[in-house]
């Protein structure tokens, strides 16, 4: 993978004060862009999922409170 791997020789390692930190030798792979990605649709999907999770959280909170009260809490 370009940018993530690099073969080094001792001369170059010595020139870098014998540091073996990968960041000195290998860069970061270029980020790939997905031209077909619809950010607005993804955001809507996340919003719908969050709404569902919030509804479920309220139901669970009521159940937990009821169970706690039944235990005498």
DSSP file (Angstrom, degrees, kcal/mol; ACC not computed):
  #  RESIDUE AA STRUCTURE BP1 BP2  ACC     N-H-->O    O-->H-N    N-H-->O    O-->H-N    TCO  KAPPA ALPHA  PHI   PSI    X-CA   Y-CA   Z-CA
    1    1 A X    >>        0   0    0      0, 0.0     3,-1.6     0, 0.0     4,-1.1   0.000 360.0 360.0 360.0 124.9    0.0    0.0    0.0
    2    2 A X  T 34  +     0   0    0      1,-0.2    28,-0.2     2,-0.2     4,-0.1  -0.403 360.0  15.2 -64.9 132.3    1.5    3.3   -1.1
    3    3 A X  T 34 S+     0   0    0      2,-0.4    -1,-0.2    -2,-0.1    26,-0.1   0.189 116.8  69.7  92.7 -17.0    2.2    5.5    1.9
    4    4 A X  T <4 S+     0   0    0     -3,-1.6     2,-0.4     1,-0.2    -2,-0.2   0.651  97.0  42.2-107.0 -18.3    1.9    2.9    4.5
    5    5 A X     <  +     0   0    0     -4,-1.1    -2,-0.4    20,-0.1     2,-0.3  -0.984  56.4 169.1-133.9 140.0    5.0    0.7    3.9
    6    6 A X        -     0   0    0     -2,-0.4     2,-0.5    -4,-0.1    20,-0.1  -0.956  29.0-133.1-151.8 132.2    8.6    1.7    3.0
    7    7 A X        -     0   0    0     -2,-0.3     2,-0.3    18,-0.1    -2,-0.0  -0.738  30.7-165.6 -84.9 126.4   11.8   -0.4    2.9
    8    8 A X        -     0   0    0     -2,-0.5     2,-0.3     4,-0.0    -2,-0.0  -0.829  11.0-146.3-114.7 150.3   14.6    1.3    4.7
    9    9 A X     >  -     0   0    0     -2,-0.3     4,-2.0     1,-0.1     3,-0.3  -0.709  33.8-104.5-107.2 168.1   18.3    0.8    4.8
   10   10 A X  H  > S+     0   0    0     -2,-0.3     4,-2.8     1,-0.2     5,-0.2   0.810 116.8  60.6 -62.5 -30.6   20.7    1.3    7.7
   11   11 A X  H  > S+     0   0    0      2,-0.2     4,-2.1     1,-0.2    -1,-0.2   0.937 108.2  42.7 -63.3 -46.0   22.1    4.5    6.3
   12   12 A X  H  > S+     0   0    0     -3,-0.3     4,-0.9     2,-0.2    -1,-0.2   0.883 114.6  50.6 -69.7 -36.3   18.6    6.2    6.2
   13   13 A X  H ><>S+     0   0    0     -4,-2.0     5,-2.1     1,-0.2     3,-0.6   0.912 110.7  49.3 -65.5 -41.5   17.8    4.9    9.7
   14   14 A X  H ><5S+     0   0    0     -4,-2.8     3,-1.7     1,-0.2    -2,-0.2   0.885 105.9  57.0 -63.2 -38.4   21.1    6.2   11.0
   15   15 A X  H 3<5S+     0   0    0     -4,-2.1    -1,-0.2     1,-0.3    -2,-0.2   0.749 104.0  54.3 -64.9 -22.5   20.4    9.6    9.4
   16   16 A X  T X<5S-     0   0    0     -4,-0.9     3,-1.7    -3,-0.6    -1,-0.3  -0.023 127.4-100.5 -99.5  28.4   17.2    9.6   11.5
   17   17 A X  T < 5 -     0   0    0     -3,-1.7    -3,-0.2     1,-0.3    -2,-0.1   0.830  69.4 -67.1  57.8  36.8   19.1    9.0   14.7
   18   18 A X  T 3 <S+     0   0    0     -5,-2.1     2,-0.3     1,-0.2    -1,-0.3   0.655  89.9 156.2  60.2  20.1   18.3    5.3   14.7
   19   19 A X    <   -     0   0    0     -3,-1.7    -1,-0.2    -6,-0.5    -3,-0.1  -0.595  30.2-167.8 -75.5 133.6   14.6    6.1   15.3
   20   20 A X        +     0   0    0     -2,-0.3     2,-0.4    -3,-0.1    -1,-0.1   0.121  37.4 138.8-106.7  19.0   12.3    3.4   14.2
   21   21 A X    >   -     0   0    0      1,-0.2     3,-1.9     2,-0.1     4,-0.5  -0.514  52.4-140.7 -64.8 121.2    9.1    5.5   14.5
   22   22 A X  G >> S+     0   0    0     -2,-0.4     4,-3.0     1,-0.3     3,-1.6   0.817  95.4  68.4 -56.8 -33.1    7.0    4.7   11.4
   23   23 A X  G 34 S+     0   0    0      1,-0.3    -1,-0.3     2,-0.2    -2,-0.1   0.732  92.5  60.2 -61.3 -21.8    5.9    8.3   11.0
   24   24 A X  G <4 S+     0   0    0     -3,-1.9    -1,-0.3     1,-0.1    -2,-0.2   0.739 120.4  23.1 -74.8 -21.8    9.5    9.3   10.0
   25   25 A X  T <4 S+     0   0    0     -3,-1.6     2,-0.4    -4,-0.5    -2,-0.2   0.756 118.7  47.1-117.5 -36.6    9.5    6.9    7.0
   26   26 A X     <  -     0   0    0     -4,-3.0    -1,-0.2   -22,-0.1   -22,-0.1  -0.909  65.5-152.4-117.0 139.9    6.0    6.1    5.9
   27   27 A X        -     0   0    0     -2,-0.4     2,-0.4   -22,-0.1    -1,-0.1   0.096  33.9 -76.6 -88.3-156.0    3.2    8.6    5.3
   28   28 A X        -     0   0    0     -5,-0.0   -24,-0.1   -24,-0.0    -1,-0.1  -0.893  46.1-108.3-110.1 137.9   -0.5    8.3    5.4
   29   29 A X        -     0   0    0     -2,-0.4   -26,-0.1     1,-0.1     3,-0.1  -0.378  44.6-100.6 -62.5 139.7   -2.5    6.6    2.7
   30   30 A X        -     0   0    0    -28,-0.2     2,-0.3     1,-0.1    -1,-0.1  -0.367  40.0-109.5 -63.2 140.3   -4.5    9.1    0.7
   31   31 A X        -     0   0    0     -3,-0.1     2,-0.4     1,-0.1    -1,-0.1  -0.532  29.3-133.3 -73.9 132.6   -8.1    9.2    1.7
   32   32 A X        -     0   0    0     -2,-0.3     2,-0.5    -3,-0.1    -1,-0.1  -0.725  14.3-143.8 -89.3 134.6  -10.4    7.7   -0.9
   33   33 A X        -     0   0    0     -2,-0.4     2,-0.9     3,-0.0     3,-0.1  -0.832   3.3-144.4 -98.9 133.7  -13.5    9.7   -1.8
   34   34 A X    >   -     0   0    0     -2,-0.5     3,-1.5     1,-0.2    -2,-0.0  -0.854   9.1-166.1 -96.3 106.4  -16.8    7.9   -2.6
   35   35 A X  T 3  S+     0   0    0     -2,-0.9    -1,-0.2     1,-0.3    -2,-0.0   0.756  86.9  54.3 -64.5 -24.5  -18.4   10.0   -5.3
   36   36 A X  T 3  S+     0   0    0     -3,-0.1     2,-0.3     2,-0.1    -1,-0.3   0.465  78.8 118.0 -90.4  -1.7  -21.7    8.1   -4.8
   37   37 A X    <   -     0   0    0     -3,-1.5     2,-0.8     1,-0.1    -3,-0.0  -0.515  53.0-154.1 -71.2 125.6  -21.9    8.8   -1.0
   38   38 A X     >  -     0   0    0     -2,-0.3     4,-2.3     1,-0.2     5,-0.2  -0.855   9.7-173.0-103.4 100.2  -25.0   10.9   -0.1
   39   39 A X  H  > S+     0   0    0     -2,-0.8     4,-2.6     1,-0.2     5,-0.2   0.892  83.4  52.0 -61.0 -42.9  -24.1   12.8    3.1
   40   40 A X  H  > S+     0   0    0      1,-0.2     4,-2.2     2,-0.2    -1,-0.2   0.901 110.6  47.9 -64.4 -40.4  -27.7   14.1    3.5
   41   41 A X  H  > S+     0   0    0      2,-0.2     4,-2.5     1,-0.2    -1,-0.2   0.913 112.0  49.8 -65.8 -42.0  -29.2   10.7    3.2
   42   42 A X  H  X S+     0   0    0     -4,-2.3     4,-2.3     1,-0.2    -2,-0.2   0.905 110.7  50.2 -62.6 -41.6  -26.7    9.2    5.7
   43   43 A X  H  X S+     0   0    0     -4,-2.6     4,-2.3     2,-0.2    -1,-0.2   0.893 109.9  50.2 -64.6 -40.2  -27.4   12.0    8.1
   44   44 A X  H  X S+     0   0    0     -4,-2.2     4,-2.6     2,-0.2    -2,-0.2   0.925 110.1  50.6 -62.5 -43.9  -31.2   11.4    7.8
   45   45 A X  H  X S+     0   0    0     -4,-2.5     4,-2.3     1,-0.2    -2,-0.2   0.906 111.0  48.5 -60.6 -42.1  -30.7    7.7    8.4
   46   46 A X  H  X S+     0   0    0     -4,-2.3     4,-2.5     2,-0.2    -1,-0.2   0.896 110.7  51.5 -64.1 -40.4  -28.6    8.5   11.5
   47   47 A X  H  X S+     0   0    0     -4,-2.3     4,-2.3     2,-0.2    -2,-0.2   0.917 110.3  48.1 -63.9 -43.9  -31.3   10.9   12.8
   48   48 A X  H  X S+     0   0    0     -4,-2.6     4,-2.2     2,-0.2    -2,-0.2   0.922 112.7  48.7 -62.6 -44.5  -34.0    8.3   12.3
   49   49 A X  H  X S+     0   0    0     -4,-2.3     4,-2.4     1,-0.2    -2,-0.2   0.900 110.5  51.4 -62.7 -40.8  -32.0    5.7   14.2
   50   50 A X  H  X S+     0   0    0     -4,-2.5     4,-2.4     2,-0.2    -1,-0.2   0.899 108.0  52.0 -63.3 -41.4  -31.2    8.1   17.0
   51   51 A X  H  X S+     0   0    0     -4,-2.3     4,-2.1     2,-0.2    -1,-0.2   0.929 110.6  48.3 -59.8 -45.6  -34.9    8.9   17.4
   52   52 A X  H  X S+     0   0    0     -4,-2.2     4,-2.4     1,-0.2    -2,-0.2   0.908 111.7  49.7 -61.2 -43.1  -35.7    5.2   17.6
   53   53 A X  H  X S+     0   0    0     -4,-2.4     4,-2.4     1,-0.2    -1,-0.2   0.866 108.9  52.3 -65.3 -36.3  -32.9    4.7   20.2
   54   54 A X  H  X S+     0   0    0     -4,-2.4     4,-1.9     2,-0.2    -1,-0.2   0.901 109.4  49.1 -66.3 -40.2  -34.2    7.6   22.2
   55   55 A X  H  X S+     0   0    0     -4,-2.1     4,-2.0     1,-0.2    -2,-0.2   0.929 112.8  47.9 -63.0 -45.2  -37.8    6.1   22.3
   56   56 A X  H  X S+     0   0    0     -4,-2.4     4,-2.5     1,-0.2    -2,-0.2   0.887 108.7  54.6 -62.6 -39.1  -36.3    2.8   23.4
   57   57 A X  H  X S+     0   0    0     -4,-2.4     4,-2.3     2,-0.2    -1,-0.2   0.892 107.3  50.0 -62.8 -40.1  -34.2    4.5   26.1
   58   58 A X  H  X S+     0   0    0     -4,-1.9     4,-2.1     2,-0.2    -1,-0.2   0.926 111.1  49.1 -64.5 -44.3  -37.3    6.1   27.6
   59   59 A X  H  X S+     0   0    0     -4,-2.0     4,-2.2     1,-0.2    -2,-0.2   0.918 112.3  48.2 -61.1 -43.0  -39.1    2.8   27.7
   60   60 A X  H  X S+     0   0    0     -4,-2.5     4,-2.8     1,-0.2    -1,-0.2   0.887 108.5  54.0 -65.1 -38.7  -36.1    1.1   29.3
   61   61 A X  H  X S+     0   0    0     -4,-2.3     4,-2.4     2,-0.2    -1,-0.2   0.896 109.0  48.9 -62.4 -40.1  -35.9    4.0   31.9
   62   62 A X  H  X S+     0   0    0     -4,-2.1     4,-2.5     2,-0.2    -2,-0.2   0.923 112.3  48.4 -65.1 -44.0  -39.5    3.4   32.8
   63   63 A X  H  X S+     0   0    0     -4,-2.2     4,-2.6     2,-0.2    -2,-0.2   0.914 112.1  48.7 -62.4 -43.5  -39.0   -0.3   33.2
   64   64 A X  H  X S+     0   0    0     -4,-2.8     4,-2.6     2,-0.2    -1,-0.2   0.918 111.7  49.3 -63.0 -43.9  -35.9    0.2   35.3
   65   65 A X  H  X S+     0   0    0     -4,-2.4     4,-2.5     2,-0.2    -2,-0.2   0.923 112.0  48.6 -61.8 -44.1  -37.7    2.7   37.5
   66   66 A X  H  X S+     0   0    0     -4,-2.5     4,-2.2     1,-0.2    -2,-0.2   0.929 112.8  47.7 -62.0 -45.7  -40.6    0.3   38.0
   67   67 A X  H  X S+     0   0    0     -4,-2.6     4,-1.2     1,-0.2    -1,-0.2   0.898 111.6  50.6 -62.7 -40.5  -38.3   -2.6   38.8
   68   68 A X  H  <>S+     0   0    0     -4,-2.6     5,-2.3     1,-0.2     4,-0.3   0.908 110.0  49.7 -63.4 -42.5  -36.4   -0.5   41.3
   69   69 A X  H ><5S+     0   0    0     -4,-2.5     3,-1.4     1,-0.2    -1,-0.2   0.884 107.2  54.8 -65.0 -37.6  -39.6    0.5   43.0
   70   70 A X  H 3<5S+     0   0    0     -4,-2.2    -1,-0.2     1,-0.3    -2,-0.2   0.788 103.3  56.7 -66.0 -26.6  -40.7   -3.1   43.2
   71   71 A X  T 3<5S-     0   0    0     -4,-1.2    -1,-0.3    -3,-0.3    -2,-0.2   0.528 125.6-103.4 -80.9  -5.7  -37.5   -3.9   45.0
   72   72 A X  T < 5       0   0    0     -3,-1.4    -3,-0.2    -4,-0.3    -2,-0.1   0.670 360.0 360.0  94.1  18.5  -38.3   -1.3   47.6
   73   73 A X      <       0   0    0     -5,-2.3    -4,-0.2    -6,-0.1    -3,-0.1   0.449 360.0 360.0 -88.5 360.0  -36.0    1.4   46.3
